[in-house]
Amino acid sequence: MNRKVGEIRYFFNNGIRMEWIGIIAASLTTISFLPQAIKTVKDKDTSGISLGMYSSFTLGVFLWLIYGFMQQDMPIIGANMITLVFASIILIMKIKYK
């Protein structure tokens, strides 16, 4: 193994807790949907949102949530539970205001 790769792996395995990487990543990706959800609810304009994309995205988030429960992984569960709420709001509005 390359020495640099080994040092990086050691840092991530021992220098910082892996859970924190998951928590930070989950928080950032979840929070990124909040502005879109707020804008969609406020403007009731979903014309720029693809129904197919948001349908498959929402289903994917739901499946990630199931996976998180099966793995008992709190960052995956928390992030996908919140993202599922935001994505569902946008998807419902897309269908309602089509």
Gaussian input, Z-matrix of N, CA and C with variables (Angstrom, degrees):
# hf/3-21g

backbone

0 1
 N
 C     1     B1
 C     2     B2     1     A1
 N     3     B3     2     A2     1     D1
 C     4     B4     3     A3     2     D2
 C     5     B5     4     A4     3     D3
 N     6     B6     5     A5     4     D4
 C     7     B7     6     A6     5     D5
 C     8     B8     7     A7     6     D6
 N     9     B9     8     A8     7     D7
 C    10    B10     9     A9     8     D8
 C    11    B11    10    A10     9     D9
 N    12    B12    11    A11    10    D10
 C    13    B13    12    A12    11    D11
 C    14    B14    13    A13    12    D12
 N    15    B15    14    A14    13    D13
 C    16    B16    15    A15    14    D14
 C    17    B17    16    A16    15    D15
 N    18    B18    17    A17    16    D16
 C    19    B19    18    A18    17    D17
 C    20    B20    19    A19    18    D18
 N    21    B21    20    A20    19    D19
 C    22    B22    21    A21    20    D20
 C    23    B23    22    A22    21    D21
 N    24    B24    23    A23    22    D22
 C    25    B25    24    A24    23    D23
 C    26    B26    25    A25    24    D24
 N    27    B27    26    A26    25    D25
 C    28    B28    27    A27    26    D26
 C    29    B29    28    A28    27    D27
 N    30    B30    29    A29    28    D28
 C    31    B31    30    A30    29    D29
 C    32    B32    31    A31    30    D30
 N    33    B33    32    A32    31    D31
 C    34    B34    33    A33    32    D32
 C    35    B35    34    A34    33    D33
 N    36    B36    35    A35    34    D34
 C    37    B37    36    A36    35    D35
 C    38    B38    37    A37    36    D36
 N    39    B39    38    A38    37    D37
 C    40    B40    39    A39    38    D38
 C    41    B41    40    A40    39    D39
 N    42    B42    41    A41    40    D40
 C    43    B43    42    A42    41    D41
 C    44    B44    43    A43    42    D42
 N    45    B45    44    A44    43    D43
 C    46    B46    45    A45    44    D44
 C    47    B47    46    A46    45    D45
 N    48    B48    47    A47    46    D46
 C    49    B49    48    A48    47    D47
 C    50    B50    49    A49    48    D48
 N    51    B51    50    A50    49    D49
 C    52    B52    51    A51    50    D50
 C    53    B53    52    A52    51    D51
 N    54    B54    53    A53    52    D52
 C    55    B55    54    A54    53    D53
 C    56    B56    55    A55    54    D54
 N    57    B57    56    A56    55    D55
 C    58    B58    57    A57    56    D56
 C    59    B59    58    A58    57    D57
 N    60    B60    59    A59    58    D58
 C    61    B61    60    A60    59    D59
 C    62    B62    61    A61    60    D60
 N    63    B63    62    A62    61    D61
 C    64    B64    63    A63    62    D62
 C    65    B65    64    A64    63    D63
 N    66    B66    65    A65    64    D64
 C    67    B67    66    A66    65    D65
 C    68    B68    67    A67    66    D66
 N    69    B69    68    A68    67    D67
 C    70    B70    69    A69    68    D68
 C    71    B71    70    A70    69    D69
 N    72    B72    71    A71    70    D70
 C    73    B73    72    A72    71    D71
 C    74    B74    73    A73    72    D72
 N    75    B75    74    A74    73    D73
 C    76    B76    75    A75    74    D74
 C    77    B77    76    A76    75    D75
 N    78    B78    77    A77    76    D76
 C    79    B79    78    A78    77    D77
 C    80    B80    79    A79    78    D78
 N    81    B81    80    A80    79    D79
 C    82    B82    81    A81    80    D80
 C    83    B83    82    A82    81    D81
 N    84    B84    83    A83    82    D82
 C    85    B85    84    A84    83    D83
 C    86    B86    85    A85    84    D84
 N    87    B87    86    A86    85    D85
 C    88    B88    87    A87    86    D86
 C    89    B89    88    A88    87    D87
 N    90    B90    89    A89    88    D88
 C    91    B91    90    A90    89    D89
 C    92    B92    91    A91    90    D90
 N    93    B93    92    A92    91    D91
 C    94    B94    93    A93    92    D92
 C    95    B95    94    A94    93    D93
 N    96    B96    95    A95    94    D94
 C    97    B97    96    A96    95    D95
 C    98    B98    97    A97    96    D96
 N    99    B99    98    A98    97    D97
 C   100   B100    99    A99    98    D98
 C   101   B101   100   A100    99    D99
 N   102   B102   101   A101   100   D100
 C   103   B103   102   A102   101   D101
 C   104   B104   103   A103   102   D102
 N   105   B105   104   A104   103   D103
 C   106   B106   105   A105   104   D104
 C   107   B107   106   A106   105   D105
 N   108   B108   107   A107   106   D106
 C   109   B109   108   A108   107   D107
 C   110   B110   109   A109   108   D108
 N   111   B111   110   A110   109   D109
 C   112   B112   111   A111   110   D110
 C   113   B113   112   A112   111   D111
 N   114   B114   113   A113   112   D112
 C   115   B115   114   A114   113   D113
 C   116   B116   115   A115   114   D114
 N   117   B117   116   A116   115   D115
 C   118   B118   117   A117   116   D116
 C   119   B119   118   A118   117   D117
 N   120   B120   119   A119   118   D118
 C   121   B121   120   A120   119   D119
 C   122   B122   121   A121   120   D120
 N   123   B123   122   A122   121   D121
 C   124   B124   123   A123   122   D122
 C   125   B125   124   A124   123   D123
 N   126   B126   125   A125   124   D124
 C   127   B127   126   A126   125   D125
 C   128   B128   127   A127   126   D126
 N   129   B129   128   A128   127   D127
 C   130   B130   129   A129   128   D128
 C   131   B131   130   A130   129   D129
 N   132   B132   131   A131   130   D130
 C   133   B133   132   A132   131   D131
 C   134   B134   133   A133   132   D132
 N   135   B135   134   A134   133   D133
 C   136   B136   135   A135   134   D134
 C   137   B137   136   A136   135   D135
 N   138   B138   137   A137   136   D136
 C   139   B139   138   A138   137   D137
 C   140   B140   139   A139   138   D138
 N   141   B141   140   A140   139   D139
 C   142   B142   141   A141   140   D140
 C   143   B143   142   A142   141   D141
 N   144   B144   143   A143   142   D142
 C   145   B145   144   A144   143   D143
 C   146   B146   145   A145   144   D144
 N   147   B147   146   A146   145   D145
 C   148   B148   147   A147   146   D146
 C   149   B149   148   A148   147   D147
 N   150   B150   149   A149   148   D148
 C   151   B151   150   A150   149   D149
 C   152   B152   151   A151   150   D150
 N   153   B153   152   A152   151   D151
 C   154   B154   153   A153   152   D152
 C   155   B155   154   A154   153   D153
 N   156   B156   155   A155   154   D154
 C   157   B157   156   A156   155   D155
 C   158   B158   157   A157   156   D156
 N   159   B159   158   A158   157   D157
 C   160   B160   159   A159   158   D158
 C   161   B161   160   A160   159   D159
 N   162   B162   161   A161   160   D160
 C   163   B163   162   A162   161   D161
 C   164   B164   163   A163   162   D162
 N   165   B165   164   A164   163   D163
 C   166   B166   165   A165   164   D164
 C   167   B167   166   A166   165   D165
 N   168   B168   167   A167   166   D166
 C   169   B169   168   A168   167   D167
 C   170   B170   169   A169   168   D168
 N   171   B171   170   A170   169   D169
 C   172   B172   171   A171   170   D170
 C   173   B173   172   A172   171   D171
 N   174   B174   173   A173   172   D172
 C   175   B175   174   A174   173   D173
 C   176   B176   175   A175   174   D174
 N   177   B177   176   A176   175   D175
 C   178   B178   177   A177   176   D176
 C   179   B179   178   A178   177   D177
 N   180   B180   179   A179   178   D178
 C   181   B181   180   A180   179   D179
 C   182   B182   181   A181   180   D180
 N   183   B183   182   A182   181   D181
 C   184   B184   183   A183   182   D182
 C   185   B185   184   A184   183   D183
 N   186   B186   185   A185   184   D184
 C   187   B187   186   A186   185   D185
 C   188   B188   187   A187   186   D186
 N   189   B189   188   A188   187   D187
 C   190   B190   189   A189   188   D188
 C   191   B191   190   A190   189   D189
 N   192   B192   191   A191   190   D190
 C   193   B193   192   A192   191   D191
 C   194   B194   193   A193   192   D192
 N   195   B195   194   A194   193   D193
 C   196   B196   195   A195   194   D194
 C   197   B197   196   A196   195   D195
 N   198   B198   197   A197   196   D196
 C   199   B199   198   A198   197   D197
 C   200   B200   199   A199   198   D198
 N   201   B201   200   A200   199   D199
 C   202   B202   201   A201   200   D200
 C   203   B203   202   A202   201   D201
 N   204   B204   203   A203   202   D202
 C   205   B205   204   A204   203   D203
 C   206   B206   205   A205   204   D204
 N   207   B207   206   A206   205   D205
 C   208   B208   207   A207   206   D206
 C   209   B209   208   A208   207   D207
 N   210   B210   209   A209   208   D208
 C   211   B211   210   A210   209   D209
 C   212   B212   211   A211   210   D210
 N   213   B213   212   A212   211   D211
 C   214   B214   213   A213   212   D212
 C   215   B215   214   A214   213   D213
 N   216   B216   215   A215   214   D214
 C   217   B217   216   A216   215   D215
 C   218   B218   217   A217   216   D216
 N   219   B219   218   A218   217   D217
 C   220   B220   219   A219   218   D218
 C   221   B221   220   A220   219   D219
 N   222   B222   221   A221   220   D220
 C   223   B223   222   A222   221   D221
 C   224   B224   223   A223   222   D222
 N   225   B225   224   A224   223   D223
 C   226   B226   225   A225   224   D224
 C   227   B227   226   A226   225   D225
 N   228   B228   227   A227   226   D226
 C   229   B229   228   A228   227   D227
 C   230   B230   229   A229   228   D228
 N   231   B231   230   A230   229   D229
 C   232   B232   231   A231   230   D230
 C   233   B233   232   A232   231   D231
 N   234   B234   233   A233   232   D232
 C   235   B235   234   A234   233   D233
 C   236   B236   235   A235   234   D234
 N   237   B237   236   A236   235   D235
 C   238   B238   237   A237   236   D236
 C   239   B239   238   A238   237   D237
 N   240   B240   239   A239   238   D238
 C   241   B241   240   A240   239   D239
 C   242   B242   241   A241   240   D240
 N   243   B243   242   A242   241   D241
 C   244   B244   243   A243   242   D242
 C   245   B245   244   A244   243   D243
 N   246   B246   245   A245   244   D244
 C   247   B247   246   A246   245   D245
 C   248   B248   247   A247   246   D246
 N   249   B249   248   A248   247   D247
 C   250   B250   249   A249   248   D248
 C   251   B251   250   A250   249   D249
 N   252   B252   251   A251   250   D250
 C   253   B253   252   A252   251   D251
 C   254   B254   253   A253   252   D252
 N   255   B255   254   A254   253   D253
 C   256   B256   255   A255   254   D254
 C   257   B257   256   A256   255   D255
 N   258   B258   257   A257   256   D256
 C   259   B259   258   A258   257   D257
 C   260   B260   259   A259   258   D258
 N   261   B261   260   A260   259   D259
 C   262   B262   261   A261   260   D260
 C   263   B263   262   A262   261   D261
 N   264   B264   263   A263   262   D262
 C   265   B265   264   A264   263   D263
 C   266   B266   265   A265   264   D264
 N   267   B267   266   A266   265   D265
 C   268   B268   267   A267   266   D266
 C   269   B269   268   A268   267   D267
 N   270   B270   269   A269   268   D268
 C   271   B271   270   A270   269   D269
 C   272   B272   271   A271   270   D270
 N   273   B273   272   A272   271   D271
 C   274   B274   273   A273   272   D272
 C   275   B275   274   A274   273   D273
 N   276   B276   275   A275   274   D274
 C   277   B277   276   A276   275   D275
 C   278   B278   277   A277   276   D276
 N   279   B279   278   A278   277   D277
 C   280   B280   279   A279   278   D278
 C   281   B281   280   A280   279   D279
 N   282   B282   281   A281   280   D280
 C   283   B283   282   A282   281   D281
 C   284   B284   283   A283   282   D282
 N   285   B285   284   A284   283   D283
 C   286   B286   285   A285   284   D284
 C   287   B287   286   A286   285   D285
 N   288   B288   287   A287   286   D286
 C   289   B289   288   A288   287   D287
 C   290   B290   289   A289   288   D288
 N   291   B291   290   A290   289   D289
 C   292   B292   291   A291   290   D290
 C   293   B293   292   A292   291   D291

   B1=1.4460
   B2=1.5270
   B3=1.2976
   B4=1.4506
   B5=1.5344
   B6=1.3407
   B7=1.4664
   B8=1.5297
   B9=1.3322
   B10=1.4614
   B11=1.5308
   B12=1.3218
   B13=1.4622
   B14=1.5188
   B15=1.3182
   B16=1.4614
   B17=1.5177
   B18=1.3258
   B19=1.4643
   B20=1.5269
   B21=1.3280
   B22=1.4639
   B23=1.5218
   B24=1.3174
   B25=1.4581
   B26=1.5308
   B27=1.3284
   B28=1.4653
   B29=1.5246
   B30=1.3263
   B31=1.4659
   B32=1.5180
   B33=1.3363
   B34=1.4536
   B35=1.5165
   B36=1.3018
   B37=1.4600
   B38=1.5190
   B39=1.3204
   B40=1.4503
   B41=1.5226
   B42=1.3265
   B43=1.4559
   B44=1.5130
   B45=1.3254
   B46=1.4553
   B47=1.5257
   B48=1.2854
   B49=1.4654
   B50=1.5260
   B51=1.2967
   B52=1.4583
   B53=1.5299
   B54=1.3305
   B55=1.4625
   B56=1.5171
   B57=1.3381
   B58=1.4616
   B59=1.5199
   B60=1.3129
   B61=1.4609
   B62=1.5257
   B63=1.3208
   B64=1.4649
   B65=1.5100
   B66=1.3124
   B67=1.4702
   B68=1.5254
   B69=1.3171
   B70=1.4674
   B71=1.5245
   B72=1.3316
   B73=1.4705
   B74=1.5222
   B75=1.3164
   B76=1.4643
   B77=1.5204
   B78=1.3200
   B79=1.4675
   B80=1.5208
   B81=1.3193
   B82=1.4621
   B83=1.5213
   B84=1.3247
   B85=1.4660
   B86=1.5265
   B87=1.3187
   B88=1.4642
   B89=1.5202
   B90=1.3167
   B91=1.4709
   B92=1.5332
   B93=1.3178
   B94=1.4643
   B95=1.5275
   B96=1.3344
   B97=1.4606
   B98=1.5181
   B99=1.3053
   B100=1.4587
   B101=1.5330
   B102=1.3362
   B103=1.4763
   B104=1.5287
   B105=1.3396
   B106=1.4677
   B107=1.5186
   B108=1.3285
   B109=1.4667
   B110=1.5274
   B111=1.3241
   B112=1.4641
   B113=1.5253
   B114=1.3324
   B115=1.4677
   B116=1.5230
   B117=1.3124
   B118=1.4611
   B119=1.5259
   B120=1.3255
   B121=1.4671
   B122=1.5259
   B123=1.3113
   B124=1.4684
   B125=1.5308
   B126=1.3415
   B127=1.4698
   B128=1.5262
   B129=1.3183
   B130=1.4696
   B131=1.5317
   B132=1.3268
   B133=1.4669
   B134=1.5253
   B135=1.3047
   B136=1.4712
   B137=1.5261
   B138=1.3196
   B139=1.4677
   B140=1.5273
   B141=1.2990
   B142=1.4589
   B143=1.5147
   B144=1.3244
   B145=1.4620
   B146=1.5248
   B147=1.3128
   B148=1.4607
   B149=1.5298
   B150=1.3311
   B151=1.4665
   B152=1.5251
   B153=1.3218
   B154=1.4647
   B155=1.5199
   B156=1.3320
   B157=1.4635
   B158=1.5261
   B159=1.3349
   B160=1.4594
   B161=1.5176
   B162=1.3263
   B163=1.4634
   B164=1.5225
   B165=1.3187
   B166=1.4646
   B167=1.5292
   B168=1.3296
   B169=1.4593
   B170=1.5299
   B171=1.3383
   B172=1.4590
   B173=1.5213
   B174=1.3235
   B175=1.4622
   B176=1.5242
   B177=1.3255
   B178=1.4632
   B179=1.5165
   B180=1.3266
   B181=1.4698
   B182=1.5290
   B183=1.3383
   B184=1.4706
   B185=1.5274
   B186=1.3319
   B187=1.4680
   B188=1.5236
   B189=1.3468
   B190=1.4651
   B191=1.5292
   B192=1.3276
   B193=1.4653
   B194=1.5285
   B195=1.3216
   B196=1.4725
   B197=1.5321
   B198=1.3291
   B199=1.4605
   B200=1.5289
   B201=1.3263
   B202=1.4634
   B203=1.5161
   B204=1.3415
   B205=1.4640
   B206=1.5242
   B207=1.3168
   B208=1.4603
   B209=1.5221
   B210=1.3264
   B211=1.4601
   B212=1.5299
   B213=1.3250
   B214=1.4671
   B215=1.5269
   B216=1.3334
   B217=1.4599
   B218=1.5284
   B219=1.3278
   B220=1.4626
   B221=1.5356
   B222=1.3443
   B223=1.4714
   B224=1.5297
   B225=1.3155
   B226=1.4664
   B227=1.5261
   B228=1.3173
   B229=1.4643
   B230=1.5265
   B231=1.3200
   B232=1.4623
   B233=1.5112
   B234=1.3199
   B235=1.4622
   B236=1.5178
   B237=1.3028
   B238=1.4598
   B239=1.5150
   B240=1.3238
   B241=1.4570
   B242=1.5364
   B243=1.3134
   B244=1.4634
   B245=1.5278
   B246=1.3218
   B247=1.4669
   B248=1.5209
   B249=1.3264
   B250=1.4622
   B251=1.5232
   B252=1.3181
   B253=1.4702
   B254=1.5328
   B255=1.3342
   B256=1.4687
   B257=1.5298
   B258=1.3252
   B259=1.4697
   B260=1.5260
   B261=1.3191
   B262=1.4673
   B263=1.5228
   B264=1.3317
   B265=1.4707
   B266=1.5226
   B267=1.3186
   B268=1.4629
   B269=1.5259
   B270=1.3264
   B271=1.4616
   B272=1.5380
   B273=1.3129
   B274=1.4698
   B275=1.5282
   B276=1.3166
   B277=1.4638
   B278=1.5208
   B279=1.3285
   B280=1.4706
   B281=1.5195
   B282=1.3199
   B283=1.4633
   B284=1.5472
   B285=1.3267
   B286=1.4743
   B287=1.5179
   B288=1.3386
   B289=1.4630
   B290=1.5193
   B291=1.3079
   B292=1.4620
   B293=1.4913
   A1=108.32
   A2=114.49
   A3=121.99
   A4=109.17
   A5=116.42
   A6=120.83
   A7=111.50
   A8=117.48
   A9=121.88
   A10=110.76
   A11=116.83
   A12=120.78
   A13=109.73
   A14=116.97
   A15=121.22
   A16=111.87
   A17=117.58
   A18=121.37
   A19=110.95
   A20=116.00
   A21=120.08
   A22=109.89
   A23=116.74
   A24=121.12
   A25=110.24
   A26=117.27
   A27=121.16
   A28=110.03
   A29=116.87
   A30=120.75
   A31=110.70
   A32=117.05
   A33=120.24
   A34=112.90
   A35=118.23
   A36=120.40
   A37=112.69
   A38=117.84
   A39=120.33
   A40=113.87
   A41=117.52
   A42=120.47
   A43=113.35
   A44=117.58
   A45=121.41
   A46=107.92
   A47=115.40
   A48=119.16
   A49=110.04
   A50=115.96
   A51=121.36
   A52=111.79
   A53=117.03
   A54=119.78
   A55=111.64
   A56=116.08
   A57=119.11
   A58=111.77
   A59=117.32
   A60=119.75
   A61=109.01
   A62=116.82
   A63=121.24
   A64=112.14
   A65=117.02
   A66=121.06
   A67=110.97
   A68=117.09
   A69=120.65
   A70=110.87
   A71=117.23
   A72=120.91
   A73=110.58
   A74=117.03
   A75=121.37
   A76=110.76
   A77=117.38
   A78=121.36
   A79=111.28
   A80=116.98
   A81=120.67
   A82=112.14
   A83=117.45
   A84=119.46
   A85=111.08
   A86=117.49
   A87=120.44
   A88=111.07
   A89=116.29
   A90=121.12
   A91=111.01
   A92=117.17
   A93=119.86
   A94=112.54
   A95=118.60
   A96=121.47
   A97=112.89
   A98=117.64
   A99=120.90
   A100=113.06
   A101=120.37
   A102=118.87
   A103=113.00
   A104=117.48
   A105=120.16
   A106=110.52
   A107=116.94
   A108=120.05
   A109=110.34
   A110=117.45
   A111=121.21
   A112=110.56
   A113=116.87
   A114=120.91
   A115=110.93
   A116=117.19
   A117=121.04
   A118=111.00
   A119=116.91
   A120=120.30
   A121=110.39
   A122=116.34
   A123=121.33
   A124=111.68
   A125=116.93
   A126=121.82
   A127=113.79
   A128=116.66
   A129=121.99
   A130=111.30
   A131=115.58
   A132=121.99
   A133=109.06
   A134=115.36
   A135=120.55
   A136=111.26
   A137=116.91
   A138=120.50
   A139=112.96
   A140=117.61
   A141=120.22
   A142=113.95
   A143=116.96
   A144=121.31
   A145=108.87
   A146=116.45
   A147=122.17
   A148=110.08
   A149=116.46
   A150=120.98
   A151=110.70
   A152=117.11
   A153=120.87
   A154=112.09
   A155=115.80
   A156=119.97
   A157=110.52
   A158=116.78
   A159=118.84
   A160=112.08
   A161=117.70
   A162=120.57
   A163=110.30
   A164=116.65
   A165=119.27
   A166=110.84
   A167=117.26
   A168=120.03
   A169=110.69
   A170=116.83
   A171=120.98
   A172=110.85
   A173=117.26
   A174=120.35
   A175=110.79
   A176=117.16
   A177=120.95
   A178=112.19
   A179=117.03
   A180=121.21
   A181=109.97
   A182=116.06
   A183=120.15
   A184=110.96
   A185=116.39
   A186=119.97
   A187=111.75
   A188=118.05
   A189=121.18
   A190=110.19
   A191=116.60
   A192=120.58
   A193=110.29
   A194=116.64
   A195=120.86
   A196=109.53
   A197=116.50
   A198=121.86
   A199=110.77
   A200=116.49
   A201=120.71
   A202=111.87
   A203=116.41
   A204=119.56
   A205=110.87
   A206=116.91
   A207=120.11
   A208=111.75
   A209=117.16
   A210=122.25
   A211=112.12
   A212=116.04
   A213=121.98
   A214=110.69
   A215=115.10
   A216=122.55
   A217=108.58
   A218=115.97
   A219=121.17
   A220=114.47
   A221=120.57
   A222=117.46
   A223=112.84
   A224=117.55
   A225=120.67
   A226=110.20
   A227=117.09
   A228=120.80
   A229=110.29
   A230=116.68
   A231=120.64
   A232=113.11
   A233=115.76
   A234=120.10
   A235=111.46
   A236=117.04
   A237=119.58
   A238=112.73
   A239=117.63
   A240=120.10
   A241=109.70
   A242=116.06
   A243=120.65
   A244=110.55
   A245=117.08
   A246=120.92
   A247=110.66
   A248=117.26
   A249=120.56
   A250=110.64
   A251=117.60
   A252=120.76
   A253=109.58
   A254=117.37
   A255=120.94
   A256=111.02
   A257=116.49
   A258=120.92
   A259=110.96
   A260=117.08
   A261=120.79
   A262=111.15
   A263=116.55
   A264=120.19
   A265=110.16
   A266=115.93
   A267=120.52
   A268=110.53
   A269=118.02
   A270=121.76
   A271=110.61
   A272=117.55
   A273=121.23
   A274=109.59
   A275=116.36
   A276=119.45
   A277=111.53
   A278=117.38
   A279=121.18
   A280=109.88
   A281=116.20
   A282=120.16
   A283=110.55
   A284=115.96
   A285=120.95
   A286=112.86
   A287=117.70
   A288=121.45
   A289=113.09
   A290=117.05
   A291=123.38
   A292=113.37
   D1=142.09
   D2=177.00
   D3=-60.62
   D4=135.51
   D5=-176.79
   D6=-59.96
   D7=-41.36
   D8=-179.28
   D9=-63.15
   D10=-43.11
   D11=178.31
   D12=-62.92
   D13=-41.29
   D14=177.84
   D15=-62.07
   D16=-39.37
   D17=178.87
   D18=-67.02
   D19=-41.70
   D20=178.68
   D21=-64.41
   D22=-45.81
   D23=179.28
   D24=-60.80
   D25=-41.73
   D26=178.86
   D27=-62.00
   D28=-43.45
   D29=-179.98
   D30=-59.69
   D31=-48.31
   D32=-177.70
   D33=-72.04
   D34=-28.47
   D35=178.89
   D36=-84.41
   D37=-27.76
   D38=-174.14
   D39=-123.21
   D40=-31.88
   D41=-174.95
   D42=-75.16
   D43=-38.29
   D44=177.06
   D45=-133.85
   D46=152.88
   D47=-177.68
   D48=-74.30
   D49=132.09
   D50=-178.31
   D51=-59.96
   D52=-32.10
   D53=-179.92
   D54=-59.76
   D55=-35.06
   D56=-178.76
   D57=-67.09
   D58=-34.38
   D59=176.09
   D60=-63.11
   D61=-44.19
   D62=177.92
   D63=-63.37
   D64=-42.94
   D65=-179.47
   D66=-65.00
   D67=-44.89
   D68=179.64
   D69=-65.51
   D70=-45.94
   D71=179.03
   D72=-61.53
   D73=-45.31
   D74=-179.83
   D75=-62.99
   D76=-41.82
   D77=179.81
   D78=-62.79
   D79=-46.44
   D80=-178.48
   D81=-64.22
   D82=-45.66
   D83=-178.31
   D84=-69.96
   D85=-32.12
   D86=178.21
   D87=-71.85
   D88=-47.50
   D89=-179.29
   D90=-61.84
   D91=-28.28
   D92=-178.04
   D93=-62.33
   D94=-21.36
   D95=179.83
   D96=-86.00
   D97=-17.10
   D98=-176.94
   D99=-59.81
   D100=-47.53
   D101=179.53
   D102=-59.76
   D103=-39.02
   D104=178.98
   D105=-66.44
   D106=-42.12
   D107=179.32
   D108=-63.03
   D109=-44.86
   D110=179.56
   D111=-62.50
   D112=-46.22
   D113=-179.45
   D114=-62.76
   D115=-42.29
   D116=-178.88
   D117=-65.41
   D118=-43.95
   D119=179.07
   D120=-65.52
   D121=-42.10
   D122=-177.69
   D123=-67.00
   D124=-50.18
   D125=-174.75
   D126=-87.03
   D127=-21.20
   D128=-174.26
   D129=55.36
   D130=29.48
   D131=179.40
   D132=-110.83
   D133=112.21
   D134=179.75
   D135=-117.06
   D136=16.45
   D137=-175.15
   D138=-62.81
   D139=-28.44
   D140=-178.94
   D141=-89.89
   D142=7.29
   D143=-177.01
   D144=-109.78
   D145=130.42
   D146=178.93
   D147=-80.25
   D148=124.61
   D149=178.96
   D150=-62.52
   D151=-42.49
   D152=179.93
   D153=-62.98
   D154=-44.60
   D155=-179.07
   D156=-65.05
   D157=-46.44
   D158=-177.20
   D159=-70.77
   D160=-30.77
   D161=175.36
   D162=-64.93
   D163=-48.57
   D164=-179.26
   D165=-69.04
   D166=-35.61
   D167=177.63
   D168=-62.99
   D169=-46.76
   D170=-178.93
   D171=-63.13
   D172=-41.24
   D173=175.79
   D174=-62.78
   D175=-41.70
   D176=178.02
   D177=-61.83
   D178=-41.78
   D179=177.91
   D180=-63.50
   D181=-41.27
   D182=177.46
   D183=-60.73
   D184=-42.70
   D185=178.86
   D186=-67.43
   D187=-36.75
   D188=174.15
   D189=-61.76
   D190=-37.63
   D191=177.92
   D192=-63.57
   D193=-45.20
   D194=176.93
   D195=-59.64
   D196=-45.56
   D197=178.41
   D198=-58.79
   D199=-43.70
   D200=178.79
   D201=-59.62
   D202=-42.68
   D203=177.28
   D204=-64.35
   D205=-41.34
   D206=-179.93
   D207=-64.88
   D208=-35.17
   D209=179.75
   D210=-88.24
   D211=-8.99
   D212=-175.41
   D213=55.15
   D214=46.64
   D215=-176.62
   D216=-107.97
   D217=103.62
   D218=-174.42
   D219=-60.83
   D220=-41.60
   D221=177.15
   D222=-60.34
   D223=-38.81
   D224=178.68
   D225=-69.14
   D226=-42.46
   D227=179.98
   D228=-63.63
   D229=-52.20
   D230=-177.13
   D231=-60.56
   D232=-49.09
   D233=-177.59
   D234=-63.15
   D235=-45.25
   D236=-176.17
   D237=-75.43
   D238=-26.82
   D239=175.03
   D240=-65.50
   D241=-46.55
   D242=179.89
   D243=-68.78
   D244=-45.07
   D245=179.40
   D246=-61.81
   D247=-37.38
   D248=178.62
   D249=-61.81
   D250=-38.47
   D251=177.43
   D252=-63.26
   D253=-51.09
   D254=-179.72
   D255=-60.49
   D256=-47.92
   D257=-178.00
   D258=-63.98
   D259=-38.29
   D260=179.83
   D261=-66.22
   D262=-40.29
   D263=177.18
   D264=-59.09
   D265=-47.89
   D266=-179.47
   D267=-64.66
   D268=-42.82
   D269=-179.37
   D270=-64.65
   D271=-43.42
   D272=179.29
   D273=-62.74
   D274=-42.74
   D275=178.79
   D276=-66.43
   D277=-36.60
   D278=177.19
   D279=-60.77
   D280=-43.24
   D281=-179.81
   D282=-69.94
   D283=-41.77
   D284=-177.85
   D285=-68.26
   D286=-42.10
   D287=-175.44
   D288=-103.86
   D289=29.90
   D290=-177.38
   D291=-58.30

